Amino acid sequence: MNDLLIIGGEVVDRQGRRRADVHVADGRIVAVGPPDEVSPAGGATTLDATGCLVTPGFVDLHTHLREPGREEAETIETGSRAAAKGGYTCVVAMPNTDPTQDTVSVIEFVRRQGELAGLCDVRPSGSITVGQAGTQLTPFAELAAAGVRIFTDDGFGVQDPLLMRRALEYASDIRVDGRPIVLAQHCEVSRLTEGAVMHEGHCCSAFGLPGWPSIAEELMVFRDIELVRLTGAPLHVLHLSTARSVELVRAAKADGLPVTAEATPHHISLTDERLAGYSPIFRVNPPLRTMDDVEAVRAGLADGTIDAIATDHAPHTAETKERPLDQAPPGMLGLETALGVSLASLAMPVEDVVAAMTWRPAAIAGVDDVHGRPVAAGEPANLCVFDPDERWHVQPGELASRSRNTPYVDVELRGRVRHTVLAGSPTVVDGSPTR
């Protein structure tokens, strides 16, 4: 493997911010410092980072890659390419595939396809229940032995409180590399959301659309926090979207409970008012909320209540997403726009945004042995280089994803990835995937 030299940028990692060049060889960082200290003796491939920040590669806790089963919307290869273009070196693949990621054979298939693509480290999650049907627990120990660290029924949520209690009790006794596995909950009491297409509030009444109440999320957040209090098992709360949910997680952390949480770029940037035109591009689960909720989620990220920014990247074909609003599937693309949306929407120091996209999600996913690491000599070379000030607009035809269901075509974004490096090899150079 040829040497790689990243020049002219500022390094940002958990150790702080400093001007430095970065020398990479054989998949690891060799040196970080002034140009005269890091120049290799021989030739090296050079990546220009002038005006850019050099950070650990981004880690996404919540990516739908669709394969196996719905390759017409996305494949592991196209999703990995979108991830690399967005600065990601690792993604956690959600289990709502067909067949579901509830057996070792499907887990190994997803992992193998990610390795063949070679664009991103794809870590499969496992479902909490068989077929995500909510009735029978999957074999946690067997799947954990195959490397699964996160289990979730994302898209549904475990409705039965007794089954969720048993899942947490079961999970509390299982370790992967000495760490407990984590259950990640999609918080939605489905009985309260039947037929709903958008947030329940002033806008849904004005638009004449069935509403999705905040309490449907908040009841399950409260329930599962109390189950964590009972069992002591770790819980990760997916895509927080309401002000009260943020308060509940904040209180749980104050009590010392092992609860973490994530927020999506769309829940910090878009509100339910976007449904005024009845466009299905803005239908998502959980739904877009009010500005008060958006501001509460932003505040939760700013004060650390919410640990991570996670995309909930959910590709859909044009054929399905262009159906009438009440028939179109929920979900938006997120991998290629997450950085630009986050920097444009959050009044946070860029260092804190980097933390929420790198080492914090890496720790939750249990991949912080190789991702989210300091940019320092001897560390794995999983890196992102981005311009924090570049303004840009999404061009759907230029997306790497197989799908085009992005809500940000008319939105100015700030911050764009220039280069991505995975295990010492560039996967994106000057904004373009290398393969």
N, C-alpha and C positions, 0 to 999 in steps of 0.2 A: 504494500500500500504506500502510495506516494505521500510525502510530507505535505501538510497543509498549513498555510500561514494566513491568519485573519488580522488585517492591519487597519489602523486608523480609528478604531472604535473605543468606546468606554464599556468596561465590564461592569455588569450589575448582577450580583448574586447575594446570598444570605450574609456574606462578609462585608457588603457595602458596595460602593461605586468608585471606580478609579479608571484612569486612562491607561490602557495597556493593549499590546498586541498579544496574540495567542498562537502558539506553535503546537500543531497536532501531528502525531505520527503513530502508526500502528494502532489506531483506534483510541488513543489516549492523549490527553493534554501533556505536552512535554515541558512547556514553559509559558509563563504569563508575566509580562513586564514591558519595559521600554524596548524600542526596536533593536537597540544594540545588544540586548540581552537575550532576545528570542529568535534572532535570525538563524535558520539552519545553515549548516556548513555547505550543503549542496543545494540543488534546485528544489523548489517547492511550488505547488499550486497556490496562488494567492487569491484571497477573497477580500475585496475592498469593503471596509466597514466605516468609511468616513461619514460622519454625521449620524452614526448608528450606535445602538447598544448591543453588546454581546452578552447573552444571558444563557442560563440552562435552557434546553429545549422544553417546550410547553408539554404539559401532561393533561389529557382530557379524561375525566372520570365518567363521561357519559356520551358515548358515540354509538349511533345505530349504523352498522355497516351492511345490514340487510341480507348478506350472504351467510348461510345458505337459505334459499327459498324465494327471495325477492330481488334477484340480480338485475331485473329490469330497472329498478330504482337506484341501486348502488351495488358495487362489488367490493370485496375487501381490497382489491388493488386500486380501484378508483377512489374509494374512501380514504385509503392510505395516502394516495397522491394529494387529495384535498387537505388531509391533515398536515402533510409535509409543507404544502404551500402556505398553510396557516401558521407554520412555525412549530408544529407538534412533532415530537420524537417518540411519544408514547400515547396510546389511546386504550381505554377500557371498552371493549366491545359488548354492547348490551345483548341480553340473551333471547330477546323476542324474535328469533329467527324461525325458520320452518325446515327441519325440525328445531325445536327449542334447544338451547344450550343447557341441557339437563343430564347429559351423559358424557362420559369421557371421550367417546368417539367423536361427538360433535365438537367438544372443546378442542380436541387435537386437530380436527379439520380446520377450525378457525385459526388456530395458532400457526398451523403449517402454511395456510394461504397467506397469512401475514408475512411469514418468513420468505416465501417465494416472491412476494411483491418487493420486499427489501426497501420499502420507503418509510416505514414507521414500525415501531415495536408495538404489535397488537397483542393485548392481554385480554383473553376472553373472561367474561364474568359468567357465573352460573345462575340459573333461576333458583328461587327459594322453594317453589313448589313445582311438581312434575307438570310439564306442559303449561306452566303458569296458570293452572286451573284453580289454584287456591284451596286444594283439598288434601294433598299428600306432599310431605316434605321430600325434596331430592336427597340423594346420598351425599350430604355435605363432606363427610370424611373422605369418601372416594374421590370427589371432585377436587377437594383441597389437595389431596395427594398428587393430583394431576396439575397442580399449580394455580388453581382458582383461589383468589383472595377476596373477591367481592361477590356477594350473592344478592340478587334483586329480582322481583317480579315487575320491573319497571313497565309502565303502561297500564297496570291494573292496581297494584298495591294488594297486600295480604288483608283481606276483609275480615277474616275470622280472628278475633282477639286471642282465643285459646291457641290456635295454630301459630300465631305470631309469637306468643309466649314460649311455646315449645321450640320454635325455631331459634329464638334467642338463647334459650337454655342449652340447646344442642350446640349452637355455635360457640358458646362460651368455653367449651371443652376442647375445641379444635385449634390447632396451631399450624401455620405454614412458616417454616424457617424461624420458629420461635415466637411468631406473632399471631394474635387471634385473627380469625377471619372476620370480615365486616359484613353485616346485613345492611343493604341500602334500600330504603323504603320510598316508594312512590305513594305519597300521602293523599289519598282520595277515598272518601266514603262514597262508594259508587251509587248507593241508594239515593243519595242527595244530588247526583249529577245526571240522572237519567234524562236523556233528550236535550241536555244543555249544549249550547254551542259557544257561549261567551260568558264573561263575568256577570254575575247578578248584581245589578246596581242601576244607577240612573240611565246609563247608556243602553242597556239591554231593554229597558222599558221604552225608551225613546225610539229604538230601532225595531221594536216588536219582535225580539228574539228571546228564546228560552234561556234563562240565566243559570249560571254555575256559581253557587254561593261560596264565599270564602270559608265558611264553617266546615265545608266538606273536606278541605285540606287541614284545617286547624284541629278538628276533632281527632284525626289520626296522628297528627304531630304530637298532640297531648297524650293520646293513648300510648304511643310507642315510647315516648320519653318516660312515662310511668312504668312501662314494662322494662325499660333499661334500668330504672331505679330498683326494680324488683330483682332482675337477673344479673346485673352487672356487665352484660355483654355490650360490645360496641355497636353503635347505630350511626349510619350516615343518612341524612335526610336529603333526598333528591329535590332539585329545582324548587326551592322555597319561593313563594310568590306573593304572600300576604304579610301585612304589617304585624298581625297577631302571631303568625308563625315565627317571624323573626324574634318577637318578644319571648315566645316559649323556648326557643333554642337558646336565647341569651340567658334566661333564667336557669335552664338545665346546665349550661356551662358554669354559671355562678355556683351551682350546687356541686360542681366537680364531677358531673356525669360524663361518661365517654361518648359524647354526642358530637358529631361533626355535620356540616351542612354545605350545600353548594347553591349557587344562583346562576341562571343563564344570562347570556348577553341580551336576549330579547326581554327578559323581565326587569332589566335595568335601563331599557331604552324605548320601549313601546308601551302604549296604554290601550285600554279597551275602546277608546275613541276611534282607533284605526278600523274597527268593524263597521263604521258608518257607511262604507261603500259595499258592504256585504261580500268583500273579497275573501275567498277561502285561504289565500296566502297568509292571512293573519289568524287563522284558526290554529290553536296550539293547546297542548295539555300539560300542565294547568294553563288556563286561559290568561291572556293579557289582562292585567288588573288596572286599578286607578292610579293616578299620579301619586296619591298618598302612599299606596303600596310600593310603587316604584322607588319613591324617596326612602321608604323604610328599608327596602332591600339594599339600596345603595349605602345607607348608613350602616347596615349590618356588615357589609363588606369592609367598610372603612374602619369599623372598630374591632374587626376580627370575629364577630359573632358568626358570620358566614366565612368559612375557611377558604373556599375555592370558587373560581369561575369555571363552570362546566358547560359545554355547548348544547347538549341534548340534540346534536346533529341528527336530523330526521328527514332523510331524502324521500321524495315521492315523485312518481312519474307525473307528467303534465296531464295525462289522461285521467288520473285519479284526483289530482289536486285541483283540477278545473271543474270538478263537479259542483253542484249547488252547495252552498255553505253547510247545510245540515247533513250532507252526504259525503263531503270531502273529508279525508283523514286528517287528523291534527298533526302538526309538525312543520319545522323550518330547518333549512340548512344552517350550519353554524361554524364549521371548522375554519373556513377561509376568511371569515369576517370577525371572528371573536375578538382578536386584538384591536382591530379598528373600531369596533363598536364599544369596547370597554374603555379605551382611551378617550373616545369622543363623549362618553356618557358619564364617566366617573370623575368627581373632583378629588381624586386621590393621587398621591405621588406615584410616579411611574414605577418606582421601586416596589410599592405595595401591590400594584397591579401585577407586576412580574411574580411576586411571591404567591399571589392567588392563582397564577397560571402555571407555576413550576413546582417549587419544593413543597408547598402545602398539599396540593393534590397528589404529588408523588408519595408523600408520607401516608396519606389515607389509602391509596391503592397498594401500598406495600412494595413500591418499586423504587424507593429512594436509595437503594444500593447502587443503582445505575442511572437514574433520572433525577433531575432537580438537584444535582450535586453542585458543589462549589466549582467555579471556573478557576481551577488551580492545577498545578503540576501533579501528575499521577492519577487524575480523575478521568472517568470515561468521557469521551468527546461527543456528548449529545448536546448540541448547541443551537441557539437561534440568534440571528442577527437581524435587527429591525430598526427602521427609521421611525422614531416616536412622533415625528412632526409631519410626516407626509399626509396630505389630504387626498382622498380619492373616493371614487364612486364605483360600485359594483357593475361590471359588465357581464351579464349572465352567460354570454357566449364564451367568456374566458375562464369560467369556473372549471376546476378539475373534477368536481363531482359529476356523476352521471346524471343527476337531477338538477333542476333549476329553481326550486321553490325557496327563493330568498326574498325576504321582505325589505331588503336594504337597497334596492336599485336607485331610489330617489333620495337616499340619505348620505350626507357627507360623513365619511369615516376618517379617523385620525390614527395614524400608525400603521405601517405596512412592512411585512416581512420581506427582507432582501435575500437572505441565505438561511438554509437549514442544514445542519450537519448531524448525521446519524452514525454512531460508532466510528467517527473519524472520516466518513465519506459524505461529500455534499449530496443532498437529495434535492435541494433547490438552490439555484445560483441566479442572482439578479432577478428574483421573482419567478423564475421558470423551473419547473421540475426537470431533473436531469434524466429522468426515464419515465 
